[in-house]
Every structure is written in structure tokens, then in C-alpha cells.
């Protein structure tokens, strides 16, 4: 599929999706959001894709919504927010790991887009901020959901109310990113992690992602029922048989994703 605002590349079993609007720091207009949804749809359908990397071209990951594209148009603001909601849910519900490789600014919807991913690798020059209230706009794209659960309500309120920009090291300290690397190592680190996950038991990883996401809102009893269902599914996979065999033979398992 040919896209105008994003670039999709494939490397082994990895789909690398890049927001490609560097002239506006990869700001999201409705067309870009719809293209991202299509790219994730493709990743979901493809049996060859086991991991997705999401990144931005140029100097930023994503600077949030493209304000020029919705200026003074209330209907377009709402329509864009609805499409962005679909994108966030698509990433969350995809039963494949999604890694955000963040370089430069990830603010407002761009910050929340990264938080919707499963893992975040940030370059040393990454900057994060929930800057919605700086323009008098209520946060969207799941920011209040993700940030509150990661840092707690008091810190979340501070970051939202003040619109404070934090650097990669502070984000790591708060548990918002998994690892900080030099800018020149960002792509290499993200691909290395993706390859490691792609060589793992993909069915079990996908189901674990689903269960963890549900664990944010369900009680222990409900989660253990979901765990038991997932255990029943993975117990029938070739990867589980290989994992047990490899452990008994004291060697590294060779998973196929089946």
C-alpha cells in the first residue's frame, strides 16, 4: 500500500512504521491518523509481522495534533479526535508487541501515542510533555488513562496542569520509558529489541499483552480466569512443547510462533 504521510518498511519479521511529516514535526492530521490505522491493520493481518516499531522521521517523534488542519473547525477537531481514539485502541488491542522509538519531541497526542505502545526506547534528546492545557484543550488520545496508571494521580495532575516538558532521563525515572540511548543508537536498539521479541513465543507474548492490558481495570479473580484461558491456549502451541523440551535438554528454545 502506498502512503502519503507515513512510510512502512519491513525488516525480517518487523514492520517499521514512520510518521513522515518532518516539516511539521510529524504532527497528526486526520489523514495521517487514518494511514497509521491502515498500517497497523496490515501488521495485524500479516502472519509474517511479529513486532511493530513506531517512530518519527526527522527531529521529532510526534508533536501532537496538527492544529493548523483543524483551526476554528469544531467538527474537524472532534472527527480527528475520534480517529485518533481508533488508532490508540488499534495499538493497544494488537496482539503483537509495539515498540515506540522516540527521538526529539513526543508531546500531547504524540506523547500518548508513545504511551499506547508496549515498550518505549528513547534517545537522549527525547522530550515528553502533556501540553494540552497550554492551549486550553482537554487531554485526549488516552493520556489521562495511561499517565495516571504509570505515575499516579498526583504526578499526572502536575504534568497535565503545568504542561511541563520532561527529558528522557526524567521519563525513565518515572517509569515512562524502558531505556534511554544515544540518538545514533536509537534505531539499532529498537531493531535489536524487536528481533529479540520476534524470535520469542509470539502467541504467548500476544496473549500476555492482552492480559496485562485487562489487568489495569479488572480484579484479581477476573484476571486469573483470563490467565487460565490463555494458559489453555498456549499449552496447545508448538512453542510450548519446544520450550519444555529445551528446558529439559538444558538448551535455548527455538520458537516458531506456532
DRENDO-1510 file (C-alpha; in Angstrom, 1 decimal, always signed):
<recs>
REC; n; res; u; v; w
REC; 1; UNK; +0.0; +0.0; +0.0 .
REC; 2; UNK; +1.3; +3.5; -0.9 .
REC; 3; UNK; +1.0; +6.1; +1.8 .
REC; 4; UNK; +1.4; +9.9; +1.7 .
REC; 5; UNK; +2.2; +10.8; +5.3 .
REC; 6; UNK; +3.9; +7.7; +6.6 .
REC; 7; UNK; +6.5; +5.2; +5.5 .
REC; 8; UNK; +6.2; +1.5; +6.2 .
REC; 9; UNK; +9.3; -0.8; +5.9 .
REC; 10; UNK; +9.7; -4.5; +6.6 .
REC; 11; UNK; +12.9; -6.0; +8.1 .
REC; 12; UNK; +12.7; -9.7; +8.7 .
REC; 13; UNK; +9.5; -10.1; +10.8 .
REC; 14; UNK; +9.4; -6.5; +11.9 .
REC; 15; UNK; +7.1; -3.7; +10.5 .
REC; 16; UNK; +8.7; -0.3; +10.9 .
REC; 17; UNK; +6.1; +2.5; +10.7 .
REC; 18; UNK; +7.5; +6.0; +10.4 .
REC; 19; UNK; +5.3; +9.2; +10.7 .
REC; 20; UNK; +6.8; +11.1; +7.8 .
REC; 21; UNK; +5.8; +14.8; +8.1 .
REC; 22; UNK; +9.1; +16.2; +9.4 .
REC; 23; UNK; +8.3; +19.7; +8.2 .
REC; 24; UNK; +5.6; +19.9; +11.0 .
REC; 25; UNK; +7.5; +17.7; +13.5 .
REC; 26; UNK; +5.2; +14.8; +12.5 .
REC; 27; UNK; +2.1; +16.5; +13.7 .
REC; 28; UNK; -1.1; +14.3; +13.3 .
REC; 29; UNK; -3.8; +15.4; +10.9 .
REC; 30; UNK; -6.8; +13.1; +10.2 .
REC; 31; UNK; -5.2; +11.8; +7.0 .
REC; 32; UNK; -2.0; +10.7; +8.8 .
REC; 33; UNK; -4.0; +9.1; +11.6 .
REC; 34; UNK; -6.0; +7.1; +9.1 .
REC; 35; UNK; -2.9; +6.0; +7.3 .
REC; 36; UNK; -1.4; +4.8; +10.6 .
REC; 37; UNK; -4.6; +2.8; +11.3 .
REC; 38; UNK; -4.2; +1.1; +7.9 .
REC; 39; UNK; -0.6; +0.3; +8.5 .
REC; 40; UNK; -1.4; -1.3; +11.9 .
REC; 41; UNK; -4.3; -3.2; +10.2 .
REC; 42; UNK; -1.7; -4.6; +7.7 .
REC; 43; UNK; +0.6; -5.6; +10.6 .
REC; 44; UNK; -2.3; -7.3; +12.3 .
REC; 45; UNK; -3.3; -9.3; +9.2 .
REC; 46; UNK; +0.2; -10.3; +8.2 .
REC; 47; UNK; +1.5; -13.6; +9.6 .
REC; 48; UNK; +5.0; -12.5; +8.7 .
REC; 49; UNK; +4.9; -9.5; +11.0 .
REC; 50; UNK; +5.6; -10.4; +14.6 .
REC; 51; UNK; +6.7; -7.0; +16.0 .
REC; 52; UNK; +6.0; -3.4; +15.1 .
REC; 53; UNK; +8.3; -0.4; +15.6 .
REC; 54; UNK; +6.7; +3.1; +15.5 .
REC; 55; UNK; +8.9; +6.1; +15.0 .
REC; 56; UNK; +9.0; +9.6; +13.6 .
REC; 57; UNK; +11.1; +11.0; +10.7 .
REC; 58; UNK; +13.5; +13.8; +11.3 .
REC; 59; UNK; +13.8; +15.8; +14.5 .
REC; 60; UNK; +10.7; +14.6; +16.4 .
REC; 61; UNK; +8.6; +11.5; +17.2 .
REC; 62; UNK; +5.3; +13.4; +17.1 .
REC; 63; UNK; +4.4; +16.9; +18.1 .
REC; 64; UNK; +0.8; +16.1; +18.7 .
REC; 65; UNK; -2.2; +17.2; +16.7 .
REC; 66; UNK; -1.8; +19.3; +13.6 .
REC; 67; UNK; -3.6; +22.5; +14.9 .
REC; 68; UNK; -3.5; +24.2; +11.5 .
REC; 69; UNK; -5.6; +21.4; +10.0 .
REC; 70; UNK; -8.4; +21.8; +12.5 .
REC; 71; UNK; -8.2; +25.6; +13.3 .
REC; 72; UNK; -11.7; +27.1; +14.0 .
REC; 73; UNK; -13.4; +23.9; +12.8 .
REC; 74; UNK; -15.1; +22.2; +15.8 .
REC; 75; UNK; -16.4; +19.3; +13.7 .
REC; 76; UNK; -13.0; +18.5; +12.3 .
REC; 77; UNK; -11.5; +18.7; +15.8 .
REC; 78; UNK; -14.0; +16.1; +17.0 .
REC; 79; UNK; -13.6; +13.9; +13.9 .
REC; 80; UNK; -9.8; +13.9; +14.3 .
REC; 81; UNK; -10.1; +13.0; +18.0 .
REC; 82; UNK; -12.4; +10.1; +17.1 .
REC; 83; UNK; -9.9; +8.8; +14.5 .
REC; 84; UNK; -7.1; +9.2; +17.0 .
REC; 85; UNK; -9.1; +7.2; +19.5 .
REC; 86; UNK; -9.4; +4.4; +17.0 .
REC; 87; UNK; -5.6; +4.4; +16.4 .
REC; 88; UNK; -4.9; +4.2; +20.2 .
REC; 89; UNK; -7.2; +1.3; +20.6 .
REC; 90; UNK; -5.8; -0.4; +17.5 .
REC; 91; UNK; -2.3; -0.3; +19.0 .
REC; 92; UNK; -3.5; -1.5; +22.4 .
REC; 93; UNK; -5.6; -4.4; +21.0 .
REC; 94; UNK; -3.0; -5.6; +18.5 .
REC; 95; UNK; -1.7; -8.9; +19.9 .
REC; 96; UNK; +1.8; -8.2; +18.8 .
REC; 97; UNK; +4.4; -6.1; +20.6 .
REC; 98; UNK; +4.6; -2.4; +19.5 .
REC; 99; UNK; +7.9; -0.6; +20.3 .
REC; 100; UNK; +8.0; +3.2; +20.2 .
REC; 101; UNK; +11.4; +4.6; +19.2 .
REC; 102; UNK; +11.2; +8.2; +20.4 .
REC; 103; UNK; +13.6; +10.8; +19.1 .
REC; 104; UNK; +13.0; +14.5; +19.9 .
REC; 105; UNK; +9.6; +15.8; +20.9 .
REC; 106; UNK; +6.8; +13.5; +21.8 .
REC; 107; UNK; +4.2; +15.9; +23.2 .
REC; 108; UNK; +0.4; +16.0; +23.6 .
REC; 109; UNK; -1.1; +13.3; +21.4 .
REC; 110; UNK; +2.4; +12.4; +20.4 .
REC; 111; UNK; +3.3; +11.5; +24.0 .
REC; 112; UNK; +0.1; +9.5; +24.3 .
REC; 113; UNK; +0.8; +7.7; +21.1 .
REC; 114; UNK; +4.1; +6.5; +22.5 .
REC; 115; UNK; +2.4; +5.6; +25.8 .
REC; 116; UNK; -0.1; +3.4; +23.9 .
REC; 117; UNK; +2.8; +1.3; +22.7 .
REC; 118; UNK; +4.1; -1.6; +24.8 .
REC; 119; UNK; +7.7; -0.6; +25.1 .
REC; 120; UNK; +9.4; +2.8; +24.7 .
REC; 121; UNK; +13.1; +3.3; +23.7 .
REC; 122; UNK; +14.0; +6.9; +23.9 .
REC; 123; UNK; +17.0; +8.8; +22.6 .
REC; 124; UNK; +18.9; +11.2; +24.9 .
REC; 125; UNK; +17.3; +14.1; +23.1 .
REC; 126; UNK; +13.7; +12.9; +23.6 .
REC; 127; UNK; +11.4; +15.3; +25.3 .
REC; 128; UNK; +7.9; +14.4; +26.6 .
REC; 129; UNK; +5.0; +16.6; +27.7 .
REC; 130; UNK; +1.3; +16.7; +28.2 .
REC; 131; UNK; +0.8; +20.2; +26.8 .
REC; 132; UNK; -2.9; +20.2; +26.1 .
REC; 133; UNK; -3.8; +22.6; +28.8 .
REC; 134; UNK; -1.3; +25.1; +27.5 .
REC; 135; UNK; -3.8; +25.9; +24.7 .
REC; 136; UNK; -6.9; +25.4; +26.9 .
REC; 137; UNK; -7.7; +22.0; +25.4 .
REC; 138; UNK; -8.7; +18.9; +27.3 .
REC; 139; UNK; -6.3; +15.9; +27.0 .
REC; 140; UNK; -7.3; +13.2; +24.6 .
REC; 141; UNK; -5.8; +10.0; +23.0 .
REC; 142; UNK; -5.9; +8.2; +26.3 .
REC; 143; UNK; -3.4; +10.4; +28.1 .
REC; 144; UNK; -5.3; +10.6; +31.4 .
REC; 145; UNK; -5.6; +6.8; +31.3 .
REC; 146; UNK; -2.0; +5.9; +30.5 .
REC; 147; UNK; -0.2; +8.5; +32.5 .
REC; 148; UNK; -2.3; +8.2; +35.7 .
REC; 149; UNK; -1.7; +4.5; +35.8 .
REC; 150; UNK; +2.1; +4.8; +35.3 .
REC; 151; UNK; +3.0; +7.7; +37.6 .
REC; 152; UNK; -0.1; +8.0; +39.8 .
REC; 153; UNK; -2.7; +10.7; +40.1 .
REC; 154; UNK; -0.6; +13.4; +41.8 .
REC; 155; UNK; +2.3; +13.4; +39.3 .
REC; 156; UNK; -0.2; +13.0; +36.4 .
REC; 157; UNK; -2.0; +16.1; +37.6 .
REC; 158; UNK; +1.3; +18.0; +37.9 .
REC; 159; UNK; +2.3; +17.1; +34.3 .
REC; 160; UNK; -1.1; +17.9; +32.9 .
REC; 161; UNK; -1.8; +21.1; +34.8 .
REC; 162; UNK; +1.6; +22.6; +34.2 .
REC; 163; UNK; +2.3; +21.3; +30.7 .
REC; 164; UNK; +5.9; +20.6; +31.9 .
REC; 165; UNK; +8.3; +19.2; +29.4 .
REC; 166; UNK; +10.5; +16.4; +30.8 .
REC; 167; UNK; +13.6; +15.0; +29.3 .
REC; 168; UNK; +14.4; +11.3; +28.6 .
REC; 169; UNK; +16.1; +10.7; +31.9 .
REC; 170; UNK; +13.2; +12.0; +33.9 .
REC; 171; UNK; +10.8; +10.0; +31.8 .
REC; 172; UNK; +12.9; +6.9; +32.5 .
REC; 173; UNK; +13.0; +7.7; +36.3 .
REC; 174; UNK; +9.2; +8.0; +36.3 .
REC; 175; UNK; +8.8; +4.6; +34.5 .
REC; 176; UNK; +7.6; +6.1; +31.3 .
REC; 177; UNK; +10.3; +4.7; +29.1 .
REC; 178; UNK; +12.2; +1.4; +29.2 .
REC; 179; UNK; +15.6; +2.6; +28.1 .
REC; 180; UNK; +17.5; +5.7; +27.1 .
REC; 181; UNK; +20.2; +5.5; +24.4 .
REC; 182; UNK; +22.2; +7.9; +22.3 .
REC; 183; UNK; +20.4; +9.3; +19.2 .
REC; 184; UNK; +22.7; +7.4; +16.9 .
REC; 185; UNK; +21.9; +4.1; +18.7 .
REC; 186; UNK; +18.1; +4.6; +18.8 .
REC; 187; UNK; +17.2; +2.7; +15.6 .
REC; 188; UNK; +19.7; +0.0; +16.3 .
REC; 189; UNK; +18.4; -0.6; +19.8 .
REC; 190; UNK; +14.8; -0.7; +18.7 .
REC; 191; UNK; +15.5; -3.2; +16.0 .
REC; 192; UNK; +17.6; -5.3; +18.3 .
REC; 193; UNK; +14.7; -5.5; +20.8 .
REC; 194; UNK; +12.2; -6.1; +18.1 .
REC; 195; UNK; +14.3; -9.0; +16.7 .
REC; 196; UNK; +14.6; -10.5; +20.2 .
REC; 197; UNK; +10.8; -10.4; +20.6 .
REC; 198; UNK; +10.2; -11.7; +17.1 .
REC; 199; UNK; +12.2; -14.8; +17.9 .
REC; 200; UNK; +10.2; -15.5; +21.0 .
REC; 201; UNK; +6.9; -17.4; +21.6 .
REC; 202; UNK; +4.7; -14.9; +19.7 .
REC; 203; UNK; +1.3; -16.4; +20.6 .
REC; 204; UNK; +2.2; -16.3; +24.3 .
REC; 205; UNK; +3.6; -12.8; +24.0 .
REC; 206; UNK; +0.4; -11.5; +22.3 .
REC; 207; UNK; -1.9; -13.1; +24.9 .
REC; 208; UNK; +0.3; -11.8; +27.7 .
REC; 209; UNK; -0.1; -8.3; +26.3 .
REC; 210; UNK; -3.8; -8.7; +26.2 .
REC; 211; UNK; -4.0; -9.9; +29.8 .
REC; 212; UNK; -1.7; -7.2; +31.2 .
REC; 213; UNK; -3.9; -4.5; +29.5 .
REC; 214; UNK; -7.0; -6.0; +31.0 .
REC; 215; UNK; -5.3; -6.2; +34.4 .
REC; 216; UNK; -5.4; -2.4; +34.6 .
REC; 217; UNK; -9.1; -2.5; +35.2 .
REC; 218; UNK; -10.2; -5.9; +36.4 .
REC; 219; UNK; -10.0; -7.6; +39.9 .
REC; 220; UNK; -7.7; -10.5; +40.7 .
REC; 221; UNK; -10.3; -13.2; +40.3 .
REC; 222; UNK; -11.3; -12.0; +36.9 .
REC; 223; UNK; -7.7; -11.7; +35.7 .
REC; 224; UNK; -6.8; -15.3; +36.9 .
REC; 225; UNK; -9.7; -16.6; +34.8 .
REC; 226; UNK; -8.3; -14.8; +31.8 .
REC; 227; UNK; -4.9; -16.2; +32.6 .
REC; 228; UNK; -6.3; -19.7; +32.8 .
REC; 229; UNK; -7.9; -19.3; +29.4 .
REC; 230; UNK; -4.7; -18.1; +27.9 .
REC; 231; UNK; -2.7; -20.9; +29.6 .
REC; 232; UNK; -5.1; -23.4; +27.9 .
REC; 233; UNK; -4.4; -21.8; +24.5 .
REC; 234; UNK; -0.6; -21.7; +24.9 .
REC; 235; UNK; -0.4; -25.2; +26.3 .
REC; 236; UNK; -1.5; -26.4; +22.8 .
REC; 237; UNK; +1.1; -24.5; +20.9 .
REC; 238; UNK; +4.3; -25.9; +19.3 .
REC; 239; UNK; +6.3; -23.2; +21.1 .
REC; 240; UNK; +5.2; -24.5; +24.5 .
REC; 241; UNK; +6.3; -28.0; +23.6 .
REC; 242; UNK; +9.6; -26.7; +22.3 .
REC; 243; UNK; +10.1; -24.6; +25.4 .
REC; 244; UNK; +9.6; -27.5; +27.8 .
REC; 245; UNK; +11.8; -29.8; +25.7 .
REC; 246; UNK; +14.5; -27.2; +25.5 .
REC; 247; UNK; +14.4; -26.6; +29.3 .
REC; 248; UNK; +14.7; -30.4; +30.0 .
REC; 249; UNK; +17.6; -30.6; +27.5 .
REC; 250; UNK; +19.2; -27.5; +29.0 .
REC; 251; UNK; +19.4; -25.5; +25.8 .
REC; 252; UNK; +17.9; -22.4; +24.4 .
REC; 253; UNK; +14.5; -22.9; +22.8 .
REC; 254; UNK; +13.9; -22.3; +19.1 .
REC; 255; UNK; +10.4; -20.8; +18.8 .
REC; 256; UNK; +8.5; -20.5; +15.5 .
REC; 257; UNK; +5.4; -18.6; +16.7 .
REC; 258; UNK; +3.2; -21.6; +16.2 .
</recs>
